[in-house]
Amino acid sequence: MPATPNYYTEYTLINLPRPHDIHFTVDNDIGLVGLTWELPIDPVLDIASYRVYKRFNTGPFEMVQETTSMDYTDMISLEGEYQYYVVAKYLHTEGQPSNMVSFTFPYETSTDDVNSPAMVTKLNNNYPNPFNPSTTISFDLAKAGNVKLSIYNIKGQLVRRLHNAPLASGNHKIVWNGRDESNRPVASGIYYYKLDTGGYRKTNKMLLMK
C-alpha cells in the first residue's frame, strides 16, 4: 500500500484509530458481497457510526453506506475490479481508513477458500436482543480448537471474557449475565460480542435495556 493512499479523506485525523481485520466474501451466482470488520483498537472517542467507501475500476471512491453495525452487504453485477474500505466516524469527524480490500468480479475462489473453516464456522445472533438481565450467545464450530468469546463496550474496552479454552466442533451456547469481569452489573447500552477461533473472527451487536 502506498505511503499516502489516495483513498484517505481530506479531513482524517491521524490520531483516531481505524477499523481492523476487514474481511470480504463474494457470491458469484447472485453478485453478493459481504464485508465484516472489527472495532478500532482503543478508540479515544465514542464511535457514532461506520462509513463504507467503494470504488469500481478507476472511478472515484464514494460512500455507499453509513451504519452502526460492523458488517455491510452489497449487490454487484458489472464485471471489473471493486475496492472497499471502512472508516469509523467519531462525533462529526472520520478516523483513519481501514486497510483496503479489492477483488475482480467474478471472483475466483481457491481450494483453500472453499475448505476454510470460516465457510461453516458461524457466530449467530444472540437471543433475546434487546435483553435484561441475561442473553444467550450461540455459535457453530467447523472443527475443534481454542475459542475466545468476549464482550466489549461501545468504546472497544473489554468488559467480560466469557470463554477462552478449547471446544469440540458443533453448536455451542454461552449465557452472558450482564456482568463484568468483577461480577458487577454493567450499565444499559450497546455492547459487542466477539468470537475468535484463530481462523474466524466475527463481532455482533447487542443491546442491554434495564
N, C-alpha and C positions, 0 to 999 in steps of 0.2 A: 504494500500500500504506500503511495507517495507520502512525503513528509507533511504536505498541506493538501489533503484531498479536496477536490473541487465540490464535494457534496457537503462540506462543512457550512453551516449557516453563518451569515454575517454577524449575527448577534450572540453567537455561542460564548459562554463564559467558561474558561478552561478549568476552573476550579469546581465545576458542577459535574459530578460523575455520570458516566454513561450506562445504559443498559448493557448487560453482558450475556454471553452464551446464547447468542441468537442462532436459531436453527430453522431449517425450512424443509417442507415436504412438497412434492408435486405429484398430482394425479393426472397423467396424460390423457386418460379416457374422457374426463369431464372438464379438464383445464382448471383444476382446483389447486391453489397454492395455500399452504398453511405456514405461518410464521409463529414462532414462540421465542420468548426471551426471558431473562432473569432480572430481578431487582438490581439497580445500581448498588455498588458496594459502598456502605457508609455514606449515604446521601446527607448533605448538610442542611437541606431544607425538605419540607414535605413535598411529595410528588403529587401534582394536581392531575396529570394525565400523561399519556404517551402519544407521540405523533409518529405515524408511519409514512415514510417517503419512498417513492417508486419512480424508476426510470425505465423506459422502453427503448432499446437500441441506443442511439446517440442523442435522444431527446433530453429535455431538462428534467431534473428531479421535481416531482410535485407531491404535496401532501395528499394522501388518499384516505387517511383515517386518523381520527383523534379518539382515544379510548382510555378507559381506566383499567382494562384488563391487560394481561401480558400475553396476548395472542391476537392474531389477525388472519382472516381468511379472504383470499382474493380469487376472482374468476378471470381467467385469461383465455384467449382464443387465437391470437396472432402469433405466428412463428417468429422467433427472434430472441434477442438477449434481454433479460429482465434483471434489474438490480433493486435491492431494497435496503433501507437502514431505518433505525428507530432512535428517537431522542426522547428523553424524559423532560416534561415541562414542569419547572419549579416556579410556582406563582405565575408570573407573566413572562418568564424567561426560559429559553431552551438550554439544556445542558449539552454536553458533548455527544456527538453521534456515536451509535454503536458501530461495531465492525459491519462492513457491507457484505451482503450475500448476493451472489449472482449466479445465473444459470441460463442455459439456452433451452427454449421450448420448441419441440417436445424434449423432455428431459430424459437423458439416457441413464438408467439405473444399473449400477454394477451389481455383481453377485453378492458382494459384501453387504450392500444396502438391503437387498432382498432378505438376507438371512439375519440381519441385525435384530437383536432383542428389542430394540426400540420400536420395531414394527408391531410388536404384540404386547410389550410391557406398557401398561397404561395407568395413569392416575385419574381416578373417577371423581365426579363431583361429590362433595360432602353432603350429608343429609342429617337433620334438616338444615336449611340455609335460607334465610337467617335462622339463628339458633339462640337458645338460652335454657339451661346453662351449659349443655354439652352437645357435641356433634360427632358423627361417625365419618371417618375418612376411609374410603375403600380404594384399593389399587390391585392391579394384576401384575404378576411377575412371570416372564417367559422362562426364566431358569433361576435356580438357587443362587444366592450370593448375598453380599453385605448390602443392607438397605438403611438409608438415612431418611427419616421423616421429621421435618422441623417446622415450627411455627414462627413467623416473623410479623412484626408490626408494620405500619404503613411507612415508617422511616427506614425499614430494612434491617432493624435490630432483632437479634434472636430473642424470642420470648420463651420457647419451650422446645426441647429436643424430645420428641415423642418416641423415637426408635433409632438405634444405631447398633445393629447386630445382624448376623446372617438370618435369612428366611428361606424357606423352601419355595419352589415355584407354585403358582396358583393364585387364588384370590385371597386377599387379606383385608381385615377391617381393624382399625385402631380408633379408639374414642379419645377425643380431647375434651377435658372437663372445664375448659375456660380458665385454667390457672397457669401461672408461670413456673419457672424452674424452682422458685422458692415456695411453691404451693400457695401463692397469693392470687386471689381472683383478679383478672385483668379488667380493664375498663371496656365499656361498649365501644364499638368501632369496627373498622375494616382490618382484617388480618389475612395473611397469606400462608398457605401450607405448601411445602416443597418436598417432592420425592426425588431422591438421588440414589441411583443404583450403580453409578460409575459409567455405565453406557447409556443411561437415560436420565434426563433431568426435566422436571416439569413443575410449574408453580400455578396454583389456583387461588382464587379469592373467596373469602367468606366474610359474613357479617354477624357480629355478636350484638344482640339487642337486649338490653335489660329493662 
